[in-house]
Amino acid sequence: MSDRDEKSLSQETADNLPVNFIQNIISEDLMMGKNNGRVHTRFPPEPNGYLHIGHAKSICLNFGLAAANGGLCNLRFDDTNPSKEETEYVESIKEDVRWLGFDWEDRLYYASDYFDRLYEFACQLIKKGKAYVCDLSAQEIKEYRGTLTEPGRESPYRNRSVEENLELFERMKNGEFPDGSRVLRAKIDMASPNLNMRDPVIYRIQHAHHHRTGDKWCIYPMYDFAHPLSDALEGITHSICTLEFADHRPLYDWFIENVDYGKEIYGRPQQIEFARLNLTYTVMSKRKLRLLVEKGIVRGWDDPRMPTIAGLRRRGYTPEAIRDFCERIGVAKRNSTVDIALLEHCIREDLNLRAPRVMAVLRPLKVVITNYPEGQVEWLTTENNVEQPEMGTREIPFSREIYIEQEDFMEDPPKKYFRLRPGGEVRLKSAYIIKCEEVIKDDQGNIVELHCTYDPDSKTGGPNAGRKVKGTLHWVSAAHALPAEVRLYDNLFLKENPDDEEEGTDFTEFLNPNSLEVLTDCLVEPSLKDAPVESRYQFLRQGYFVVDPDSTSERLVFNRIVGLRDTWAKIQSREG
């Protein structure tokens, strides 16, 4: 994808971005001349896992708002916790942002770029008497912190002198103390009604190798300290984050106010919170997603059952569908849960127009057309997408032996069953009308083969082309069909909100044991022989499918993206 394409996608997102309360704030700021008329946002992931659909919402919002207001958007990695961060995650995040259609151009940053400056800022706070080295353990700090109804207690180390604090902090930096033995805390207010303001930790000792700075540092800044000051150093004007950070905003503002980073040069960033995305039958916690990977419950971060962007991509979702979904759910101030049916509706709408129609038989049942000449092969014409005539047609082979779906035949069918039955007729898609004459069973009584006859005049253009039968089936020619493996995916969880754990329960208790069904004896039409990875198709009457990276020249592998039944559209129709 070219730079021009990526920029046009960012602008497309901006053009489609509905007015929301964040845009209203930005519009007012621009009208007042705030930030000298600049709009500068950032997408700041922590490289401690793969991005998920909730991050996609943030990506679309940050890049979209910047584009809509003639501004800029940075990609910045908040890499302040080396024990959980890996280069693999950095690269996957960059790939995901690009795949979604956004371009940070030359504005790629890391919080680790500022480690020297952040250390200086911490020393600055110590010299101002606004930070101190504390020897309390993590548990003791928690106990001293107090509760929502009781004020905290001051640390016995709170009133150390500036000189002692500077010396101890330097010795922390030099690696003289073990992990957990000391921290640097901001000196704010232990009686504050906001627990985040009760002398929060801003540096901790962590002898861990950093993926960018190596072993240079053994102390690392906390997120709440590094994040606002990184925003400030990058000249960010609107720091957009999710609602769980609303209680952290006073701390964000405190660091901006009390650190001399060059406000006259960089300006003052403003934190604005919006509701995070919650999706039914899904967990969004990176910790829980990592656990699913580490325990082998899923095949990896890109498992198609995962809500990660990599997983959705492997499942077959398009960036256009994901951007459409993020636009539809909007930007709110209150958390809510979105029905996964809406996400599925977005991909159906997208693929309905772009996906070629092909024929695939997932559970084959052999059909021998006894009055069709042996050895004869006919190439029949069929449309690639009835919704898009401009996509043209293709040729498919027809022969004496074909396969249909097992479920498309019943020996003793109920009323209003319009598929094949003994003595019954159906039309084969883009081919002939056939009639079932005989059912062949094995020694156990299982149906293994059907013998049928065909009406040679019922083909398109023939004398009986207009003869009506109620059922139309998809099929493949036995001699030409390609073997394929098809993976049918369902929701990973049975519970609508698996994140809402009751006391004493584990979210893995709600896993769906049937979230993946692998069919190994499938057959697809020969036009798919050289289908590239990530190419998407509608298997007639089955749903939408994508070619998986596991595919080889000998055996195709497909993932079901979504079925044809649109639950969301039906819900909206009823509500309308």
N, C-alpha and C positions, 0 to 999 in steps of 0.2 A: 504493500500500500504506500503510495507516495505521500510526501509531506502535505501536498495540496489536498489530497483526499482526506487526510487526517484532520486538517484544519477545517475543511468543509463539513466534516462530521461534527466537530465541536460547535461550529456555527449553526448546523442543523439542530443540534440539541438545544442551543441557546434560543433559536427561533421558536422552538416548540415548548420552551419552558414556560409554564403558566405563571401568572403573577402570584406571588406568595408573600408571606410576612417578611421573609428575609430580603426579597427583592424590594419590598416597600421600604425597609430600613436603608438599603443601599441607595434607593432613589432619593430618599430624604437627605442622606449624607451628601449625595452629589449636588442636590439643589442648594444645600447650605455651604457648599465649597469645602467640605471636610476632606482631609487627606489630599488637598490640592487637586481634587477631582480624580484621584486615582482609585481604582478597584483592583485589589491584589489578593487572591485567595490561595489556598494550598490544600493538597490532599496529603495527609501525614500518617501513613500506616506504620505500625511497628512490624519489623520483619521477623515475626515469631510464628508465622504460619501463613497459609494461603488465604487470599482474599475470598470473601463470600458475597452473596447477593446483596447483603446489607451495605457492604463497602461499595458495590456498584452504584447504589443510590447516592452515596456520598461523592463518588467520582463524578457522576453525571451532574450533581448539584454544584460542586465546586468549579469544575471546568465550564459548565453551562452558564453559571452566573458571571464568571469572568468574561466569557465570550459575549454574553448579552449586554455587558456594560463596557465593552471596549477595553477590558482589563487583561490581567495575566493570572495564570495559575501555576504554582510550583508543585512538583512532586518531591516530598521530603520524607526520608525514612527516620523515624524517631527511634534510633538504635541505641538506647541507653541501658539495655539489659543483656549483656553478652551471653549469659547462661542459656538464653532461650532463642537467640537470634542466629541465623545462618545465611550464607550467601545464596543458597538455594531459594530461600524465601524472597530475597531481594530481587533475584532474576525473575521469579514467577510473578511477582507483583508488577514489575515493569512490563512483562509480556501481557498480563491481564489488562493493564491500563491501555496499552497500545491496541490490543485486540478489540476492546470496547470502542475504539475510534478516537482516542484523545492523545494529544501531543503536548508534552511539557517543554518542548524545544530544548533550549540550553539551560533550563532551570531545574536541574536535578541536584538535590541537596541531601545532606545527612546531618542529624543532630551531632554526630561525632565530628563533623567539620568544625564544630564550635566548642569542643571540649576544653581547649586552652582558654577561650573567652569565658566559658561558663565557670571554670575554676577561678579566674580573675574576679568574676561577678560575686562568687561565693566569698572570696577574701574581702571584697568590697563591703559586703553585708556584715562580716565579722568586724571590720574596722569601724563601721557605723554603730556597732553594738546591737545589731539586728540578727545575729546568728551565733551559735555556740556549739562546741563539741560536747556531745552527751555520751556518758558511759553506761546508761541504762540498757538493759537487754530489750529485744523486740517485745517480749511479753510484758516487761516492766513498763515500757513506753505505753503499751496498750492499757495497762491497769491505771497508770497515771493520767490517762487521757480523759477519764470521766465518761459520762453518759449523756444522752440527750436531755436529761432532766437534772443532772449534777455536773457542776464545773469540774475541770481537771485540776490536777495538782502540779505545781512547778517541779521540774527536775532539780535534784540537789546540785546539778552541774550547770544550772542555768545562768548563774552569776559569775562564772569564770571571767577572768580579765581578758581584754582584747589580745594582749600579748600571749597569754597562755593558749587561747583558742587558735591564734594564728600558728603557733608552734605545733600544737597537736594536729591541726589540719594538714600542715605541711608533712608531718611525720606519717599521717594517714596516707597521703599521696605517695610518700617514699616507700610504702610497703612495710612499715615497722610493726603494724598491728594485724592480728588475724581477723578473718571475716566475722562480722557481727559484734565485734568488741566495742566499736565506737561508731557514731554517726554524727553528721552535722545537721543541726536543726535550725529552722528560722525561729526567731524570737518574736512572737506576735501577741497572742492573748489566750492564756489557758482557761479563761472563763468565757470565751466567745460562745455564743449559741450555735455557731457553725463549727462542727468538730474538725473540719479541714483547716481551720485557722488556729488550732491549739498546738502551736509549735511543731509544724509538720517537718518530717525528715526531708532534707534536700540533697544529701549525699550519703552513700553507704560504701563500706569496704567490700570489695568483691574481687578476689584474685582469680580472674577468669580471662581467657584469651578472647579478644574482640575481633570480629570478622574483618574490621578495617584498620583499627589502630594497634592490633596485635597485643603485646604485653606492655605497652607504654603506660597504661593506666591500671591502677588497682582500686581506684575509687571511681564511682560512676554517679552522675546526677540522677535524681528521681524525675519521673515524667513531669510531675506538676511544676518542677523548677525549669527543666530543659525546654518544655514545650512553649510557654509564653515568650521566653527569651529568644528561642529560635525564630518564632514568629516575628519578634521585634527586629532581629538582625536581618531578616529577609524583607522587611518593609511590608509585611502583611497588613492589610487594612481590615479585613473581615475574617476572623478565625472561626469557621463554622464547625461545630461539633455536635455530638448527640446529647440527649437530655441528661444522661447520667453525670455529665460534667457541669450541670447547672450549679450544684453546690460548691464546685471548685472555682467558679468564676471570681468570687472575692479574692481567692488566693492568686489566681491568674493576674488580676488587677494589682494586687499587693506587690508582686514581683516586678511588674511593669513600672509601678510607681516608685519603688524603692531601689531599683538598680539603675545606675547611670550608664546606659548602653548607647546613648546618643539619640535621644528623642527628637532633637532638632533636625537630625539627618534622616532617621528611619521612620519617624512618626510613632503613633500609638495604636497597636492592634486592638480590635474590639471582638470579644468572644460572643458568639450567638449560638444558641442551642436549638436543635430541631429533633423531632421524634425519630428514633431509630426504627429500622424495619424489622418486624417480626412476621414470620411466615408459618402458616399452619403445617403440622406434621413435620416440623423441622427444628433443629437446634442451631443457634447462631453463635454460641460461645466458642471462641477459638480453643479454649481449654478442652471443651467437650469434643470438638471436632478432632483435635489432636489425639485425644484418647481413643476415638473410633479408629484412627489410623494406626496408633501404636499397638492397640489390642488386636489388630487384624480383623476387626468387624467389617471394615470396608477394605478395598484393595489399594487404597492410597488417597492422597488429597484430591486426585482427579477422578475418583470413582464417580460414575454418573448418578449415584444416589446422593452424593454430597451436594450441599448448597453452595459449594465454592464456585468461583467463576470458572476455574479449570474443570471442575466436575460438570457444570452446566454446558461448557463448551464441548466436552467429550460426549455428553448426553445428546448433543446436537442442537442446542439452543444457538440462535444467531445473536450477534451484538445488537442488531436492529430491534429484535424482540425484547431484549433486556432493557434497552434504552426506552422503548415504548412502555414497558411495564413500570419503570421508574418514573416516567412522566405521568402515567395514569394514577399512581398511588399518591402523588403530590407531596407537599411539604407541610407537615403539621407540627403543632406544639405539644400534642398529647400522644403518648405511646398507644398503639393499637396493633392488632394482628390482622394481616392481610391473608385472605383465602388463597391457597396455592392454585386454586382453579383459575384465578385471574392471570397468573404467570403462564399457565398452560394455554389460556385463551390467546394471549399475546403471541406465542409461538405458532399456534394454529393459524391465526390470521396472517402472520408473516409467510409461513410456508405454503398456505393455500394458494398464494399467487406465484410463488417462485419454485416450488418443488415439482419436478417431473413426476408423472404417474407411471408406475411400473407394476409388474405382476410378480408376486412371490407367494409361495405356498409353504406355510410354516409347519403344518402337520400333514404330510402328504398321504393321499389315497390314490392308488393307481386306477386309471380308467382306460380300458381298451375299446376303441371305436371299431367294432367288428366289420362294418361295411365300408371302412375307409381303406383305400389301397395300401397294401404293405409296401414299405420303402419310399412312399411318396412324402415329400415335404413341401408345404405351401408357406409362402411368406405373406403374411397379412398386414395390412396397414392399420395403425391405431394412433390416436392422438397422444401427445406428451402431457398436455394439461388442458382439460376442457375449459378451465377458467381463463386460460391465456392462449387463444388460438395461434398467436404469433410464435409460440414455442414449437410449432410444427408437429410433424408426425415421425414415426419410426416403424420399422418392419419387425414383426415377430414371427417365429417359425411355428407351424402347426403340423402335427403328424398323427399317426394312428394311435400312439400311446401318449397319454398326457397324465398330469397329476392335478387333482383338486384338493381342497381342504377336507379333512375328515369330517369336520362339523357341517360341511355342506351336503352331507347325505344322511338320511335317517331311514331305517327300514320300516319303522312304524311311527310316522311323524304325527304331531298334534295338528289340529286345525290351524289354518293360516300359516302353514309352513310352506314357503314358496321356493325352497331349494330342491335338490334332487331326491327322488323317492322311487321305489320300484314302480315301473310303468309311467313315471312322471317325466316331464320335459323341462329343460332349462336352456337358456342361451349362454354360450360361452362368450365372454367379453371379446368383441371385435372379430368373432368367428361364427360358428354355426350353432344351430339348435341341436341338442342331443337328447335321446330318450333312454332311460335305464331299462335294460332288458333282463339282466341277470346279475345276482349278487354272489360273489365267490368268497367262501369262508375257509379258514384253516381248521385243523383238527380240534382246536379249542373253541371253535364257534366265532372267532373274531373275523370281522369283515376285512379282507385283504385286497380285494379287487372288484371293480364293477365292469360289466360288459354293457356297452351302449351302442346305439346306432345313431347316425347323424343324418340330417336332412341336407343333402348337397345343394339344394336350391335356396337355403335360408341365409347364405352369406350375403353381406352387403352387395347390392347390385343384382342379386339373384331374384328369380320369380317369387320366392317366398320370403324375401328380406323383410317385408313388413308384417310377417306373421307374429302375433303377440304371444309371449309366454311371460309369466309373472316373475320368474327369477332369472337373474344374470350372475354368473359366477366368474371369478378369476381362475386362471389355470397356467400351467407351464408345460411345454413339450418335454416329454421324458428324455428324448435323445439329445436335447440341446440345453437343458436346464443346468445351472451351475450350483454346486453344493455350497451351503452357507450355514454359518452359526448365527443365531439370532438371540439377543439378550433382551428379555422383557423386564423392564424396571417398574417398580411401584414405589410408593412412599416408604421411606426408611423406618418410619415410626407409625404405630397404630393409633397413638393418642394424638388428638388435635394439637395440644400444647405440651409436648414432652418436657419443655423447659420449666413448666410450672410443677415442680416436684413437691409432692406431699412429704411430710416428715417421715423419715425412715425409708424413703424410696430412692431408687437410683434410676436416672433417666434411661439407662440401657434396658431396664425392665420392660420398656414400651417398644422395643425394637420389633419390626415386622419380620417374622421368619420367612415370609414369602416376598420380600422386597426385590428378589432377583430370581428369574426363571431362565435357564439356558436351554435353548432348543438346538440340537446339534445336527438334525437330519433335514434341515430346510432346503428348499430349492428356489432359485430366482432365475428370472429370464436372462438370456445371454447378453443383452445390451449392457448389463452391469459388469461385464468381465473386467474392464479397466477402470472401474469407478474409483476416483481418488479418495483418500482419507478426508473426512469431514464433508463429503458430498451428501446431500440430503434428498430423500425421495419420499413420495407417498406410496406405500404399498397398498394397492387398491383394496378397499374394504377392511384394512388392517390398522392403519395409522401412519404416522410419520417416522421415518427411520434414517439413521446416519451411518456412514461407513466408519468403523472403529479403527484406531491405529494398530490393533492386533491383526488386521486383515493382511493376507499374503496373496501372492499370485495363484497359489493352489487352493486357498480357501478364504472366502469373503466372511467378514464378521460385521454384523449390524447391531446397533443399539436402537431400541424403540425410544423415540423422543417423547411422543405423546400419542394417545389414541385419537380416534376421530370424534368421539363423543365429547361435546363441548358443554361441560357442566355449568361454567360461568355464564355462557350465553343463555342457557335455559333459565338460570336464576334471574338474570337481568330481564328476560322476557316476561317472567311471572311478575316481577316487581314493577315492571313498566306498565 
